Structure formats: structure tokens, C-alpha cells
Amino acid sequence: QVPLVESGGGLVQAGGSLRLSCAASGRTLSNYGMGWFRQAPGKEREFVATINWNGALTSYVDSVKGRFTISRDNAKNAVYLQMNSLKPEDTAVYYCAAGPKSSDNARRYMYWGQGTQVTVSS
């Protein structure tokens, strides 16, 4: 088991920033690809960003490119999502996930956190 816990969500005005954290317990994340996904009310779960095991490879959904940055610190057993220039359409529950490889496909991930709410007001 690789329990994942997200934190850092909250309420922010449009144009503001938040930094989400995903921490693991039980096992190290160093051998896992990591992903961030989000789900808004009434909508499907959406890929946001991925990062490979050593942080060398990252990818993003087009709607967040230039605004969001995924990173990881394997020494701290954590992954982060820095979100800048937030828009109301970014409002969602954000989830981190761990899998054998970084992927934009949620079904490739084995472990998921419970999510953290991000609300962006206009």
C-alpha cells in the first residue's frame, strides 16, 4: 500500500496561486510516476499533469500549460503542483496518483489520494 494525502487546497481569487502537496506514507514514491488529476462537480475526472520517477519528464493538459508546474522531491517523498494565475474553471477537487509510469491515463495509476478542494472565485 502507498497511501497518498493531498493538501494545500483552499479558496483563492482568480489570478491567485496555490501550491498543492502530495505526501506518501508506508512506501517511498521514488520508483513511481506521479500524476495530478482534477474533477469538477458534474464533470469527468481530468488529467492535469504528470511527472516521471526522477522529475526529468513532465507533461500538462493544454489548459494549464504555462500556469501550473508539477515537481517532486523524492528526498521528502512528496510531489507538488504549483498553480499560478488561477481561473474559476480550475475549481475542482484535485487528486494525486502514483503508478508504474507517468501517464495522462488515470487507469494507469495504482494509488490515489482522497483529494483536496480548490475553489477559485471570480
DSSP file with accessible surface (Angstrom, degrees, kcal/mol):
  #  RESIDUE AA STRUCTURE BP1 BP2  ACC     N-H-->O    O-->H-N    N-H-->O    O-->H-N    TCO  KAPPA ALPHA  PHI   PSI    X-CA   Y-CA   Z-CA
    1    1 A Q              0   0  159      0, 0.0   110,-0.1     0, 0.0     0, 0.0   0.000 360.0 360.0 360.0 140.2    0.0    0.0    0.0
    2    2 A V        -     0   0    2     24,-0.1    24,-0.2   108,-0.1     2,-0.1  -0.768 360.0-157.8-127.5  83.9    1.1    3.5   -0.8
    3    3 A P        -     0   0   58      0, 0.0    22,-1.7     0, 0.0     2,-0.4  -0.419   8.3-161.0 -64.6 134.8   -1.2    5.9    1.0
    4    4 A L  E     -Ab  24 113A   8    108,-0.5   110,-0.5    20,-0.2     2,-0.4  -0.956   7.8-169.6-120.6 138.3   -1.3    9.3   -0.6
    5    5 A V  E     -A   23   0A  91     18,-2.3    18,-2.5    -2,-0.4     2,-0.3  -0.984   7.5-155.1-132.0 120.7   -2.6   12.5    1.1
    6    6 A E  E     +A   22   0A  15     -2,-0.4     2,-0.3    16,-0.2    16,-0.2  -0.650  19.7 165.6 -90.8 151.4   -3.1   15.8   -0.7
    7    7 A S  E     +A   21   0A  64     14,-2.2    14,-2.7    -2,-0.3   109,-0.1  -0.959  39.7  69.5-153.2 168.0   -3.0   19.2    1.0
    8    8 A G        +     0   0   38      1,-0.3    11,-0.3    -2,-0.3    14,-0.0   0.351  62.3 132.2 103.3  -5.2   -2.8   22.8    0.1
    9    9 A G        +     0   0   27     12,-0.1     2,-0.3     9,-0.1    -1,-0.3  -0.196  22.6 121.6 -71.5 170.5   -6.2   23.4   -1.4
   10   10 A G  E     -e  118   0B  30    107,-0.7   109,-2.8   106,-0.1     2,-0.5  -0.989  60.2 -49.8 166.0-166.9   -8.4   26.2   -0.5
   11   11 A L  E     +e  119   0B 131     -2,-0.3     2,-0.3   107,-0.2   109,-0.2  -0.871  54.7 164.2-102.4 128.6  -10.3   29.3   -1.7
   12   12 A V  E     -e  120   0B  24    107,-2.6   109,-2.4    -2,-0.5     2,-0.1  -0.983  35.3-111.3-143.5 149.9   -8.5   31.8   -3.8
   13   13 A Q  E >   -e  121   0B 146     -2,-0.3     3,-2.3   107,-0.2    73,-0.2  -0.467  51.4 -81.7 -77.2 153.8   -9.4   34.7   -6.1
   14   14 A A  T 3  S+     0   0   49    107,-2.6    73,-0.2     1,-0.3    -1,-0.1  -0.291 120.4  30.2 -53.2 137.1   -8.9   34.5   -9.8
   15   15 A G  T 3  S+     0   0   53     71,-3.3    70,-0.6     1,-0.3    -1,-0.3   0.244  99.2 114.2  92.0 -11.2   -5.3   35.3  -10.6
   16   16 A G    <   -     0   0   22     -3,-2.3    70,-2.4    70,-0.2     2,-0.3  -0.096  58.2-121.9 -83.8-174.4   -4.1   34.0   -7.3
   17   17 A S        -     0   0   59     67,-0.2     2,-0.3    68,-0.2    67,-0.2  -0.934  20.4-178.7-133.5 151.4   -1.8   31.0   -6.6
   18   18 A L  E     - C   0  83A  32     65,-2.2    65,-3.3    -2,-0.3     2,-0.5  -0.982  16.1-147.0-141.8 151.9   -1.9   27.8   -4.6
   19   19 A R  E     - C   0  82A 127    -11,-0.3     2,-0.3    -2,-0.3    63,-0.2  -0.972  15.2-158.1-122.4 115.7    0.6   25.0   -4.1
   20   20 A L  E     - C   0  81A   0     61,-2.8    61,-2.3    -2,-0.5     2,-0.4  -0.699   6.0-159.8 -90.9 143.9   -0.7   21.5   -3.6
   21   21 A S  E     -AC   7  80A  31    -14,-2.7   -14,-2.2    -2,-0.3     2,-0.4  -0.925   8.1-163.0-122.2 148.7    1.3   18.9   -1.9
   22   22 A a  E     -AC   6  79A   0     57,-2.4    57,-2.1    -2,-0.4     2,-0.4  -0.975  13.5-172.7-131.7 116.7    1.0   15.1   -2.1
   23   23 A A  E     -AC   5  78A  51    -18,-2.5   -18,-2.3    -2,-0.4     2,-0.4  -0.858   8.0-150.1-113.6 146.3    2.7   13.1    0.6
   24   24 A A  E     -A    4   0A  17     53,-1.5     2,-0.3    -2,-0.4   -20,-0.2  -0.857   9.5-172.4-115.4 147.9    3.1    9.4    0.8
   25   25 A S        +     0   0   65    -22,-1.7     2,-0.7    -2,-0.4    52,-0.0  -0.934  65.6  31.6-131.1 159.1    3.4    7.1    3.8
   26   26 A G  S    S+     0   0   75     -2,-0.3     2,-0.3   -24,-0.2   -24,-0.1  -0.260 120.3  26.4  92.4 -49.1    4.2    3.4    4.0
   27   27 A R  S    S-     0   0  139     -2,-0.7     2,-0.1   -24,-0.2    -3,-0.0  -0.983  86.8 -98.9-143.5 155.7    6.5    3.3    1.0
   28   28 A T        -     0   0   66     -2,-0.3     3,-0.3     1,-0.1    -3,-0.1  -0.385  17.7-146.5 -71.9 150.1    8.7    5.7   -0.9
   29   29 A L  S >  S+     0   0    1     45,-0.2     3,-2.3     1,-0.2    -1,-0.1   0.407  71.8 105.4 -91.0   0.6    7.5    7.3   -4.1
   30   30 A S  T 3  S+     0   0   32      1,-0.3    -1,-0.2    44,-0.2    44,-0.1   0.725  80.4  46.0 -61.9 -24.4   10.9    7.4   -5.7
   31   31 A N  T 3  S+     0   0  122     -3,-0.3     2,-0.4     2,-0.1    -1,-0.3   0.335 101.4  88.2 -98.0   8.0   10.1    4.5   -8.0
   32   32 A Y  S <  S-     0   0   37     -3,-2.3     2,-0.3    21,-0.2    69,-0.1  -0.818  70.2-131.2-112.4 143.9    6.7    5.8   -9.2
   33   33 A G  E     -F   99   0B   2     66,-2.6    66,-2.4    -2,-0.4     2,-0.4  -0.628  33.4-148.3 -76.1 150.6    5.5    8.1  -11.8
   34   34 A M  E     -FG  98  51B   0     17,-2.9    17,-2.6    -2,-0.3     2,-0.3  -0.929  15.2-173.1-126.8 149.2    3.1   10.6  -10.4
   35   35 A G  E     -FG  97  50B   0     62,-2.3    62,-2.1    -2,-0.4     2,-0.4  -0.968  16.5-145.5-138.5 153.6    0.1   12.4  -11.7
   36   36 A W  E     +FG  96  49B   0     13,-3.2    12,-2.4    -2,-0.3    13,-1.8  -0.984  24.4 173.7-114.8 133.4   -2.3   15.2  -10.8
   37   37 A F  E     -FG  95  47B   3     58,-2.8    58,-3.3    -2,-0.4     2,-0.3  -0.889  11.2-157.6-130.4 162.1   -5.9   14.9  -11.8
   38   38 A R  E     -FG  94  46B  12      8,-2.4     8,-3.5    -2,-0.3     2,-0.4  -0.982   6.2-162.3-142.7 155.3   -9.0   17.0  -11.1
   39   39 A Q  E     -F   93   0B  74     54,-2.1    54,-2.4    -2,-0.3     6,-0.2  -0.950   7.5-159.5-141.9 117.9  -12.7   16.6  -11.0
   40   40 A A    >   -     0   0   22      4,-0.4     3,-2.4    -2,-0.4    52,-0.1  -0.581  45.8 -75.5 -89.0 157.3  -15.2   19.4  -11.0
   41   41 A P  T 3  S+     0   0  114      0, 0.0    -1,-0.1     0, 0.0     3,-0.1  -0.283 118.4   4.5 -55.3 129.6  -18.8   18.9   -9.9
   42   42 A G  T 3  S+     0   0   92      1,-0.2     2,-0.3    -3,-0.1    -3,-0.0   0.520 113.4 102.8  75.2   6.3  -20.8   17.1  -12.5
   43   43 A K  S <  S-     0   0  135     -3,-2.4    -1,-0.2     1,-0.1     2,-0.1  -0.781  74.7 -98.7-120.4 163.6  -17.8   16.6  -14.8
   44   44 A E        -     0   0  171     -2,-0.3    -4,-0.4     1,-0.1     2,-0.1  -0.371  49.9 -87.8 -75.1 156.1  -15.4   13.7  -15.6
   45   45 A R        -     0   0  113     -6,-0.2     2,-0.4    -2,-0.1    -6,-0.2  -0.450  50.6-153.4 -62.9 135.2  -12.1   13.3  -14.0
   46   46 A E  E     -G   38   0B  68     -8,-3.5    -8,-2.4    -2,-0.1     2,-0.2  -0.932  14.2-119.2-122.6 135.3   -9.5   15.2  -16.0
   47   47 A F  E     +G   37   0B  32     -2,-0.4   -10,-0.2   -10,-0.2     3,-0.1  -0.467  34.2 168.1 -64.9 138.6   -5.8   14.8  -16.4
   48   48 A V  E     -     0   0B   0    -12,-2.4    13,-2.3     1,-0.4     2,-0.3   0.704  55.4 -22.0-117.7 -55.8   -3.8   17.8  -15.2
   49   49 A A  E     -GH  36  60B   0    -13,-1.8   -13,-3.2    11,-0.2    -1,-0.4  -0.994  48.5-160.4-160.2 153.1   -0.1   17.0  -15.0
   50   50 A T  E     -GH  35  59B   4      9,-2.1     9,-1.7    -2,-0.3     2,-0.3  -0.962   2.5-169.8-136.7 158.2    2.4   14.1  -14.8
   51   51 A I  E     -GH  34  58B   3    -17,-2.6   -17,-2.9    -2,-0.3     7,-0.2  -0.994  21.4-125.1-147.5 139.2    6.0   13.6  -13.7
   52   52 A N    >   -     0   0   20      5,-2.1     3,-1.3    -2,-0.3   -20,-0.1  -0.169  43.2 -83.0 -81.4-177.3    8.2   10.7  -14.0
   53   53 A W  T 3  S+     0   0  136      1,-0.3   -21,-0.2   -22,-0.1    -1,-0.1   0.789 126.9  31.0 -61.1 -34.4   10.1    9.0  -11.2
   54   54 A N  T 3  S-     0   0   79    -23,-0.1    -1,-0.3    19,-0.0    18,-0.1   0.346 109.6-111.5-107.3   6.2   13.1   11.3  -11.2
   55   55 A G  S <  S+     0   0   29     -3,-1.3    -2,-0.1     2,-0.2    17,-0.1   0.482  84.8 118.1  82.2   3.5   11.4   14.5  -12.3
   56   56 A A  S    S+     0   0   71      1,-0.1     2,-0.5    -5,-0.0    -3,-0.0   0.762  70.4  48.9 -74.7 -26.0   13.1   14.7  -15.7
   57   57 A L        +     0   0  111      2,-0.0    -5,-2.1     0, 0.0     2,-0.3  -0.967  64.5 166.7-122.3 128.4    9.9   14.3  -17.7
   58   58 A T  E     -H   51   0B  68     -2,-0.5     2,-0.3    -7,-0.2    -7,-0.2  -0.947   8.5-175.9-134.2 156.7    6.7   16.3  -17.2
   59   59 A S  E     -H   50   0B  49     -9,-1.7    -9,-2.1    -2,-0.3     2,-0.3  -0.986   4.4-164.9-150.0 157.6    3.6   16.9  -19.2
   60   60 A Y  E     -H   49   0B  44     -2,-0.3   -11,-0.2   -11,-0.2     2,-0.2  -0.975  30.0-103.6-142.3 151.7    0.4   19.0  -18.8
   61   61 A V    >>  -     0   0   33    -13,-2.3     3,-1.9    -2,-0.3     4,-0.8  -0.496  43.7-113.9 -69.2 146.6   -3.0   19.3  -20.2
   62   62 A D  G >4 S+     0   0  123      1,-0.3     3,-0.8     2,-0.2    -1,-0.1   0.840 110.8  64.4 -55.9 -34.9   -3.1   22.3  -22.6
   63   63 A S  G 34 S+     0   0   55      1,-0.2    -1,-0.3     3,-0.0   -15,-0.0   0.674 110.1  36.6 -68.0 -15.9   -5.4   24.3  -20.4
   64   64 A V  G X> S+     0   0    0     -3,-1.9     4,-2.4   -16,-0.2     3,-2.3   0.459  82.4 126.2-114.4  -3.2   -2.8   24.6  -17.6
   65   65 A K  T << S+     0   0  115     -4,-0.8     4,-0.1    -3,-0.8    -3,-0.0  -0.315  80.6  17.1 -59.7 134.3    0.4   24.9  -19.6
   66   66 A G  T 34 S+     0   0   87      2,-0.4    -1,-0.3     1,-0.1     3,-0.1   0.281 126.1  58.7  86.1 -11.3    2.3   28.0  -18.5
   67   67 A R  T <4 S+     0   0   25     -3,-2.3    17,-2.1     1,-0.2     2,-0.3   0.700  98.4  51.6-115.6 -37.5    0.3   28.3  -15.3
   68   68 A F  E  <  -D   83   0A   4     -4,-2.4    -2,-0.4    15,-0.2     2,-0.4  -0.807  58.9-167.2-107.1 148.1    0.8   25.1  -13.4
   69   69 A T  E     -D   82   0A  71     13,-2.4    13,-3.0    -2,-0.3     2,-0.4  -0.984   6.3-156.5-135.4 123.4    4.1   23.3  -12.6
   70   70 A I  E     +D   81   0A   5     -2,-0.4     2,-0.3    11,-0.2    11,-0.2  -0.785  24.6 160.1 -95.4 140.6    4.4   19.8  -11.3
   71   71 A S  E     -D   80   0A  43      9,-1.8     9,-3.1    -2,-0.4     2,-0.3  -0.952  20.7-152.4-150.0 168.4    7.5   18.9   -9.3
   72   72 A R  E     -D   79   0A  33     -2,-0.3     2,-0.4     7,-0.3     7,-0.2  -0.991  11.3-158.5-146.6 155.3    8.7   16.3   -6.9
   73   73 A D  E > > -D   78   0A  54      5,-2.6     5,-1.7    -2,-0.3     3,-1.0  -0.869   8.1-174.3-133.3  96.5   11.2   15.9   -4.1
   74   74 A N  G > 5S+     0   0   46     -2,-0.4     3,-0.5     1,-0.3   -44,-0.2   0.796  83.9  62.7 -66.4 -27.7   12.0   12.3   -3.6
   75   75 A A  G 3 5S+     0   0   98      1,-0.2    -1,-0.3    -3,-0.1   -45,-0.0   0.817 112.3  37.7 -64.0 -29.9   14.1   13.0   -0.6
   76   76 A K  G < 5S-     0   0  145     -3,-1.0    -1,-0.2     2,-0.2    -2,-0.2   0.384 109.3-126.3 -98.4  -0.4   10.9   14.3    1.0
   77   77 A N  T < 5 +     0   0   33     -3,-0.5   -53,-1.5    -4,-0.5     2,-0.3   0.918  69.4 118.3  56.3  49.3    8.8   11.7   -0.5
   78   78 A A  E   < -CD  23  73A   9     -5,-1.7    -5,-2.6   -55,-0.2     2,-0.3  -0.970  50.9-154.6-145.9 156.1    6.4   14.3   -2.0
   79   79 A V  E     -CD  22  72A   1    -57,-2.1   -57,-2.4    -2,-0.3     2,-0.3  -0.960  18.5-159.3-130.2 150.8    5.1   15.7   -5.2
   80   80 A Y  E     -CD  21  71A  25     -9,-3.1    -9,-1.8    -2,-0.3     2,-0.4  -0.886  16.4-156.4-131.7 157.0    3.8   19.2   -5.7
   81   81 A L  E     -CD  20  70A   0    -61,-2.3   -61,-2.8    -2,-0.3     2,-0.6  -0.907  12.8-160.7-133.7 106.1    1.6   21.2   -8.1
   82   82 A Q  E     -CD  19  69A  59    -13,-3.0   -13,-2.4    -2,-0.4     2,-0.6  -0.792  10.9-166.0 -85.3 122.6    2.2   24.9   -8.2
   83   83 A M  E     +CD  18  68A   0    -65,-3.3   -65,-2.2    -2,-0.6     2,-0.3  -0.945  11.1 173.6-118.1 114.6   -0.8   26.6   -9.6
   84   84 A N        +     0   0   58    -17,-2.1   -67,-0.2    -2,-0.6   -68,-0.2  -0.765  59.7  22.9-115.0 163.7   -0.5   30.2  -10.7
   85   85 A S  S    S-     0   0   69    -70,-0.6    -1,-0.2    -2,-0.3   -68,-0.2   0.908  85.4-158.9  48.9  48.6   -2.8   32.6  -12.5
   86   86 A L        -     0   0    2    -70,-2.4   -71,-3.3    -3,-0.2   -70,-0.2  -0.243   8.3-158.4 -64.9 145.2   -5.8   30.5  -11.3
   87   87 A K    >   -     0   0   88    -73,-0.2     3,-2.5   -72,-0.1     4,-0.3  -0.856  31.1-111.0-120.0 155.3   -9.1   30.8  -13.1
   88   88 A P  G >  S+     0   0   51      0, 0.0     3,-1.9     0, 0.0    32,-0.4   0.850 116.8  63.8 -55.1 -33.0  -12.6   29.9  -12.0
   89   89 A E  G 3  S+     0   0  130      1,-0.3   -49,-0.1   -49,-0.0    -3,-0.0   0.575  88.8  69.6 -70.2  -7.6  -12.6   27.0  -14.4
   90   90 A D  G <  S+     0   0    1     -3,-2.5    -1,-0.3    30,-0.0     2,-0.2   0.538  70.4 121.4 -80.6  -8.3   -9.7   25.5  -12.3
   91   91 A T    <   +     0   0   37     -3,-1.9     2,-0.3    -4,-0.3    28,-0.2  -0.386  40.4 105.8 -60.1 124.3  -12.2   24.9   -9.5
   92   92 A A  E    S- I   0 118B   1     26,-2.0    26,-2.7    -2,-0.2     2,-0.6  -0.966  76.2 -80.1-178.4 170.0  -12.2   21.2   -8.7
   93   93 A V  E     -FI  39 117B  34    -54,-2.4   -54,-2.1    -2,-0.3     2,-0.5  -0.857  48.8-146.2 -87.4 127.7  -11.1   18.5   -6.4
   94   94 A Y  E     -FI  38 116B   0     22,-2.9    22,-2.0    -2,-0.6     2,-0.4  -0.844  15.6-169.9-103.5 133.4   -7.5   17.7   -7.1
   95   95 A Y  E     -F   37   0B  54    -58,-3.3   -58,-2.8    -2,-0.5     2,-0.3  -0.935  11.5-150.1-121.8 140.6   -6.1   14.3   -6.7
   96   96 A a  E     -F   36   0B   0     -2,-0.4    17,-2.1   -60,-0.2     2,-0.3  -0.786  19.2-172.8-103.1 155.5   -2.6   12.9   -6.8
   97   97 A A  E     -FJ  35 112B   0    -62,-2.1   -62,-2.3    -2,-0.3     2,-0.4  -0.988  14.6-147.2-147.3 152.7   -1.8    9.4   -8.0
   98   98 A A  E     +FJ  34 111B   0     13,-2.2    13,-2.1    -2,-0.3    12,-1.8  -0.971  26.3 153.8-125.1 138.4    1.1    7.0   -8.2
   99   99 A G  E     -F   33   0B   0    -66,-2.4   -66,-2.6    -2,-0.4    10,-0.2  -0.918  57.0 -89.2-152.3 177.3    1.8    4.4  -10.9
  100  100 A P  S    S+     0   0   72      0, 0.0     2,-0.3     0, 0.0   -47,-0.1   0.773 110.3  13.9 -66.1 -26.0    4.5    2.5  -12.6
  101  101 A K  S    S-     0   0  149      7,-0.3     2,-0.2   -68,-0.1   -49,-0.1  -0.988  88.5 -97.5-144.4 152.1    4.9    5.2  -15.2
  102  102 A S        +     0   0   38     -2,-0.3     2,-0.3   -52,-0.1   -67,-0.1  -0.503  56.6 159.9 -67.1 138.8    3.9    8.8  -15.7
  103  103 A S        -     0   0   26     -2,-0.2   -54,-0.1   -54,-0.1   -52,-0.1  -0.991  52.0-134.9-159.4 152.9    0.8    8.8  -17.8
  104  104 A D  S    S+     0   0  105     -2,-0.3     2,-0.7   -57,-0.1   -57,-0.2   0.402  85.6  93.2 -89.8   1.6   -2.2   11.0  -18.7
  105  105 A N    >   -     0   0   74      1,-0.1     3,-2.1   -58,-0.0     4,-0.2  -0.858  66.4-154.4 -99.2 115.0   -4.4    8.0  -18.4
  106  106 A A  G >  S+     0   0   15     -2,-0.7     3,-1.6     1,-0.3    -1,-0.1   0.788  90.8  67.2 -59.3 -28.4   -5.9    7.7  -14.9
  107  107 A R  G 3  S+     0   0  219      1,-0.3    -1,-0.3    -3,-0.1    -3,-0.0   0.629  88.6  66.5 -71.4 -10.7   -6.3    4.0  -15.3
  108  108 A R  G <  S+     0   0  135     -3,-2.1     2,-0.4    -9,-0.1    -7,-0.3   0.532  84.8  90.6 -83.9  -6.0   -2.5    3.6  -15.3
  109  109 A Y    <   -     0   0   13     -3,-1.6   -10,-0.3    -4,-0.2     3,-0.1  -0.759  52.9-170.3 -98.8 138.0   -2.3    4.7  -11.7
  110  110 A M        +     0   0  102    -12,-1.8     2,-0.4    -2,-0.4   -11,-0.2   0.761  69.6  44.5 -93.9 -31.0   -2.4    2.2   -8.8
  111  111 A Y  E     -J   98   0B  54    -13,-2.1   -13,-2.2  -110,-0.1     2,-0.3  -0.954  62.1-176.1-126.6 140.6   -2.7    4.6   -5.8
  112  112 A W  E     -J   97   0B  67     -2,-0.4  -108,-0.5   -15,-0.2   -15,-0.2  -0.963  18.3-133.4-135.0 146.9   -4.8    7.6   -5.2
  113  113 A G  B     -b    4   0A   5    -17,-2.1  -108,-0.2    -2,-0.3     3,-0.1  -0.325  32.8-108.0 -85.2 178.0   -5.2   10.2   -2.6
  114  114 A Q        -     0   0  172   -110,-0.5  -109,-0.1     1,-0.2   -19,-0.1   0.607  61.6-116.0 -85.7 -12.6   -8.5   11.4   -1.2
  115  115 A G        -     0   0   22    -19,-0.1     2,-0.4   -22,-0.0   -20,-0.2   0.064  14.7-120.8  98.0 154.6   -8.3   14.8   -2.9
  116  116 A T  E     - I   0  94B  23    -22,-2.0   -22,-2.9  -109,-0.1     2,-0.3  -1.000  27.6-118.6-134.8 135.9   -8.1   18.4   -1.9
  117  117 A Q  E     - I   0  93B  85     -2,-0.4  -107,-0.7   -24,-0.2     2,-0.5  -0.576  24.4-171.7 -80.3 130.9  -10.7   21.1   -2.9
  118  118 A V  E     -eI  10  92B   0    -26,-2.7   -26,-2.0    -2,-0.3     2,-0.5  -0.990   5.1-177.3-119.3 122.3   -9.5   24.1   -4.9
  119  119 A T  E     -e   11   0B  49   -109,-2.8  -107,-2.6    -2,-0.5     2,-0.6  -0.984   6.1-168.1-124.0 124.5  -12.1   26.8   -5.4
  120  120 A V  E     -e   12   0B   6     -2,-0.5     2,-0.3   -32,-0.4  -107,-0.2  -0.950   9.7-155.0-115.8 118.1  -11.3   29.9   -7.5
  121  121 A S  E      e   13   0B  45   -109,-2.4  -107,-2.6    -2,-0.6    -2,-0.0  -0.631 360.0 360.0 -92.4 151.0  -13.6   32.8   -7.2
  122  122 A S              0   0  138     -2,-0.3    -1,-0.1  -109,-0.2   -35,-0.0  -0.361 360.0 360.0 -87.8 360.0  -14.1   35.4  -10.0
